[in-house]
Amino acid sequence: MNLEKLELSTQLLIAEARQRGIEVEILDAEENFIALRRDGRTEYVKQATRTSADTYISALLMENKEVTKKVLRTAGMLVPAGGKYRSMPEALEEYPAYQGKKIVVKPNSTNFGEGVAILESDAELSAYRAALETAFALDASVLVEEFVEGREYRFLVIGGLTRAVLHRIPANVRGDGRATIRELVEAKNRHPYRGEGYRKPLERIRLEAVELAFLSGQGLTPENVPAAGTVVFLRKNSNISTGGDSLDLTDTMPSVYRAWAEKATAVVGAAICGLDMIIPDVTAEGADAAYSILELNFNPALHIHAFPAEGKNRHVERHVLDLLGFR
C-alpha cells in the first residue's frame, strides 16, 4: 500500500517499526489504524499515539478541557480562569464578567484549534456572540477563559518524560516589498513541508473567512504589499493545523517547565500527552516562575516534532514504540 495516504505521524511510526523488525499490518488506512506484531505479541495503534498505554479514563479527562482544568487546579497547578457554558443564553448572560478583558472562546472538547477565537479587551457583544456561535456549532458546551499573556509552547510527554518542545507561531508571511500578501501565502504554501490532511509536516496557510477577518482588523487585505521584512500575521491562534510555524526548543527549555508538564501529565494518568503551556518569560527558571497550562491533548501529533520549521528531528516515534515494549 502507498503509505503517503496515511497521516504523516503514522508513516513515521511505521517506518521506525519496520526498522526494528516489527511486522506492520494496516487495518484501516482511512482511520490510520494499524497492528504491530513481534515475538508473538500484538499492539494496536490508531493515529500513531492512540495506544493501549493510555487508559480510557485518561483520554476522557484530556478530551474534556473543563474537567482537565479542575483536576490540574486541585493538584496545585496553574490554569486560566473562566467558565463553562452549555447554552448561548447562559454564556451571553456572563458577557459583563468578561467585558474589558482579553478572552479566549473555544469548544470544550475539540482539538487542532477548531472553533477557537481570541477576543481583544475592546471586543463588543456582537463579536462575543459570533465567537460563541462558532464554538457551539462544534460542541454542546463552550469555555470562555481569560487570555494569558506570554508565548505558547507544546510539550510532548511520553512515558513520563518530556521528549520534545515546540514554540508555535500563528500563520504568517514576511514581506519583500514587492509581493502581495496573497502571493506571499502562495509562495510559502509551495514549500515541500506544507500540505493538507496531516500528510505533510506543516499545514497549508489558508486565506478564508477567519484569515480575511483577521487581516481586515489590521486594516489589510490580501492585495496589500507588506514592506520588506514586515511580518504579517493571518491568525491569532498558533496551531500548526491552521498554518502556523513550529520552532523546536527542546534543548533550551528550562527544567522547571519540563517538570510541570510531566507533573500535569501524571495527574491525569496519561502515557502520551501533548500539553500546551503559556510561559510569560521562558528565561525565568525558579520554582516560582510564571506559567499557565491551557490544555492537555490526547492523541498528539508526532510529525510536528520530526519536521519543525526550525530545529532538528526529535524522532519521537521511537519513544512510542519503546513505551509499547518494542525496544
Secondary structure, DSSP 8 states (H G I E B T S, - for coil): --GGGS-HHHHHHHHHHHHTT-EEEEEETTTTEEEEEETTEEEEEETTTB-TTS-HHHHHHHH-HHHHHHHHHHTT-----EEEESSHHHHHHTHHHHTTS-EEEEESS--TTTT-EEE-TT--HHHHHHHHHHHHTT-SSEEEEE---SEEEEEEEETTEEEEEEEEE-SEEE--SSS-HHHHHHHHHTSTTEESTTSSSEE----SHHHHHHHHHTT--TT----TT-EEE--SS--GGGT-EEEE-TTTS-HHHHHHHHHHHHHTT-SEEEEEEEES-TT--STT---EEEEEESS--SHHHHS-SBS----THHHHHHHTT--
